[in-house]
Amino acid sequence: MKNTIKVLGIIALLAIIGFSMAACGDDDGGGGGGGGGGGSNSLAGTTWNNPSYGGVRFYTTSYDFGGVASGTYTFDGKRGSCKQNNTRGTANFTVNGNTMTFVSSSANSIPSGTYTKVR
């Protein structure tokens, strides 16, 4: 009888652990804010291209416009801002799907226009 109670207790404990893990869901890498001073860092690891200006690559909290300009950025999932290193230059942008549009720029070395997501 004692062995039966132990076995039932172990089964119940395993069932609780199993259901707890199932309720957590998959880890899709998404989630809350952090980094870059803004919400989601969904731009990290992406590259965008404009035939007139070249490409821009985003890292966790920084960006690089193909050696022309680099600095830090913030991004909230739809809107963002780039701040160029060693200057007061900034550029604001919006992202809609695979299109990034720079809507304002205070420095000639931070390109404007529309970029298409490459990867």
HELIX and SHEET records of a PDB file:
HELIX    1   1 LYS A    2  CYS A   24  1                                  23    
SHEET    1   A 9 THR A  47  ASN A  50  0                                        
SHEET    2   A 9 GLY A  54  PHE A  58 -1                                        
SHEET    3   A 9 SER A  62  ASP A  64 -1                                        
SHEET    4   A 9 SER A  70  PHE A  75 -1                                        
SHEET    5   A 9 ARG A  79  GLN A  84 -1                                        
SHEET    6   A 9 THR A  90  ASN A  96 -1                                        
SHEET    7   A 9 THR A  99  SER A 105 -1                                        
SHEET    8   A 9 GLY A 113  LYS A 117 -1                                        
SHEET    9   A 9 THR A  47  ASN A  50 -1                                        
END                                                                             
